[in-house]
Amino acid sequence: MSIEIRNIEKRFGNFTALDKVSLTVESGELLALLGPSGCGKTTLLRIIAGLEQPDAGQVLFEGRDATHQHVAERQVGFVFQHYALFRHMTVFDNVAFGLTVRPRKVRPEAAEIRERVMQLLKMVQLDWLADAYPAQLSGGQRQRIALARSLAVEPRVLLLDEPFGALDAKVRKDLRRWLRKLHDDMHITSVFVTHDQEEALEVSDRVVVMDHGHIEQVGRPDDIYEQPATPFVTRFLGDVNLFHGRVEDGRFTHGDFAHALDDRAGAGTDTAVAYVRPHDLDLARARDGALACGTVEHIHAVGPLVRVEVVPAGGDAIEVVLGKERFRELALVPGEQVYVTARKLAVFSGDYAI
Amino acid sequence: MNLIAKRYSVLPGFGLSLGYALFWLGLIVLLPFAALALTASTLGWTAFIEQVSAPRVLASLQLSFGAALIAAAVNALMGFLVAWVLVRYTFPGKRFVDALIDLPFALPTAVAGIALTTIYAPNGWLGRYLEPLGVKVAFTPLGIVVALIFVSLPFVVRTVQPVLEDLEKELEEAATCLGADRWQIFRRVIFPAVLPALLTGSAMAFARATGEFGSVIFIAGNIPLVSEIAPLIIISKLEQFDVAGATAVAVVMLALSFFVLFLINLLQWWTARRHGMK
């Protein structure tokens, strides 16, 4: 089922949580709402669910206005960051809850409920824990039960609020892959909120990057990563080095250095900032095509990648990530003078991409 | 003992603090009980039975425990309601109402007794209007129940309140998303979560009500076989220097109280186990 959000506004006192946000969630896709805390992503999710009412704007489910529909009528599955399992019920009763609260006329038979719940528990691979209480489960298990519980009522939309936020790194990774697989099997329209860019990029079909109550960029994970639309998106998606300079004659100049820009280069002569990811930088001993020069301050060689910190005279440290091979080839020594070259850079003047 | 002592702990002085705590408990709690049992035992078995099965004693015990049970039950319901309103709603003067709850704790019980009698006596503020309706409060068992409800109200409110406050909003939201209506959310999600605290509060209210003396004697009228409570029997026996007889009644009260508290603890243990917390 598709969801359309039109000009949603939401304020909490003086704080604007959402400022005229519009977004379309395609039927069957897995969409990530990504942003720092306080950017409005959770509020947007709660408005979609009906747990929060917008001050203005509309929410449409399958083209039909659902803005004033009650939560229970929207048929959404909601998964909370802290699981929100019913502590006094067994795992089985938790998952069965949505079925057992139905009015008698539409409530399935006890045997049918049992069969459905066990089938869901098998799907989340926890059928052996049916008689346990939530307090006896690990965080990852609890979240899987919470997911099974929300799926029991066969929702039209699945909404997940920081579903892996309370779990440790290893479980998080396992569970997000598992969620992706589950989504591929079920194809239920899903929206999940996260502040972890790695999680958003790895799991989702499309990513919505939000900041300060508005949408910065919407796109497929690799598009967003490769072509960030704004400085915020660039910074939020991972480590980045900043080079201040200006754009002149199709070149980005930074101090004495210049970098030729490709066809996109406009006529702008404004001050501009180039954002370059550490792994898009390389080091060289020759000046050709360099963006900066400095002394090698630290070499941190653990794992398959080598982090090199280069400090230009009177500037901030530049972080460069090299492959082991390249590092060996260069045979760098701390204290040595090197030139920094960029393979790929994103140049912004103000908030606009150049 | 050796086993415990050899275990290393971050907190020093385990032996000392345990010893001190046990000594203190023994001195403050167990010693008076032992004295009670010892004094009662000077009576001999037949005399003991005779003492406690006297009609006045039996009637007073029945009254004390019956009234306490009714008061605890009423407070379980109304105290829960008060706690619910205090946690769930904001209204002007909420902090004042909240402070008011503790008043029965703070007020000397004799003062409470006099105040209640002033209100409910046949010529009192409320009693005056109740009398023509055929409802007598003061100097009847009903008056005793009223007094006991008054003194034991804070127990239920103050035990249920924090649990209701800690109940995550997400639980209700999750239930709503799953299609539960408000009544189902209350009955199946909120109430079971609060039940252990409600039981604890009611148990404490009951315990307090059985032993209550000061607030009751004024409003009770102390008519033998009608509105005479067990603590009063003990006092009157003591006034006649019948120490052994007084302790006999006291021992029965103690045993009954202990039995009821034990039952409630059992119930709590059972609910806690059901919640998978133990």
Interface residues (C-beta under 8 A of the other chain):
Chain A: A49 L51 V71 A72 V76 G77 F78 F80 H82 A84 F86 R87 H88 M89 T90 F97 G98 V101 R102 A132 Y133 P134 A135 Q136 A146 R149 S150 A152 V153
Chain B: E168 E170 L171 E173 A174 A175 T176 C177 L178 G179 A180 D181 Q184 R188 V189 P192 A193 T271 R274 H275 G276 M277
